[in-house]
Amino acid sequence: MHDRLLPRRVLLLAGVALLAACGAPPVVVQVPTATPAPTATALPTATLVPTATLVPTATLLPTPTSTPTPRPDVSLAHGDNSFARGFLTQRPWMVMIDNHPQAYPQSGLDKAAIVFEGLAEYGITRFSAIFLDGAGEAAAEIGPVRSTRIYFVQWAMGFQPIHVHAGGSPDGLQLAATTARIVNFEALDDAGRYTWRDGRRAAPHNLYTSAERLRALAAERGVAAPVDQQAGLLFDHYAPLDSPQVRTIDYFFLDQLSRAGFRYDPASNTYRRVMRGQPHVDRVTGLQLQTRNVVVMEVPERPRPGDDKQRIDQEVIGSGAARIFFAGRMLEATWRKPTADAPLRFYDSADQEVVFNVGPIWIAAIPTLERLSLQP
């Protein structure tokens, strides 16, 4: 069992507590006015965690320039739907999932080993969910399936999955169709064999697939076997802290309409997801989504000049700051992905690769960590 808490973070949290005790006012981030996203369909009613005063995020650490300390070639632990390095038995599936208000609630995110959450257009985010066949409960329904972007394909390349999407940006489609790092599956070309349309919803928010159908797709194409045992991350078992450092995680992407976050539950040692002030639930089970690890990473984004669909670019190749949360702990970290082919890795302030808590991971890629707020 590991505990990599650093003296700097202990001092930082003590300082935050001292400011709160002295009655110092919270820091408020001013956000430029943006075109509002469409009105969201109300999610099922659930009991909300009481709102508390937000505290400012930690001071960002400079990006380390030294060579990271080597870590084991395989994970320290595996199981519980962990994408653990060295234990991959089947090629993963990486499915693009809609987050438009008309797509609420989504299906299958509760069965994913890793969920990427990143901006698409107009301040609306999109999910890219990685599923491990046989490593957790199979998803009977996954979707709604939507289009990809080049930065989602670049993230996918490090995991070498079957990349499932319904259309995409021109450069994203070109990369998905030509790179040998993924198996490309264009759902819009499917004649209903591996996907289906749900008549209870309007297109394009009604395209679905399932673990059973994706397993059949992999078998028919002969691509079920994994190709890279270096894919994945490192995991170990962590018990909850007696006094959690962070209980409430809130962030937004463009404006408060894109607000989301997590509430830590020490009893289950999980983080429960909220979106726009309400519990984020799964369509099939009706239960609130939860994860064992939360990563909030800073990924600069910028608009594409002259793009008539107002697409954006995100700098997912390179490195940047991140905050990582598990078992009530917080780590100040750095993400690194030196090339499109390279896997995404995370390193702590001692330049050692982060070892996550056994279980799934939710990764939110926001434009700046100034849009992250935490509560102890």
Secondary structure, DSSP 8 states (H G I E B T S, - for coil): ------HHHHHHHHHHHHHHHTT-------------------------------B----------S--B---SS-S---TT--BTT---S--EEEEE--SGGG-S-BSGGG-SEEEEEE-STT-EEEEEEE-TTTS---S-BB-B--B-HHHHHHHHTT--EEEES-B-HHHHHHHHH-TTSEEEEGGG--SSS-EE-TTS-TTS-EEB-HHHHHHHHHHHT--S-S-TT-SBEEE-----SS-S-SEEEE-SSSGGG-EEEEEETTTTEEEEEETTEE-B-TTT--B-EESEEEEEE--EEE-TT-TT--EEE--SEEEEEEEEETTEEEEEEEEE-SSSS--EEEETTSBB-EEESS-EEEEEES-GGGEEEE-
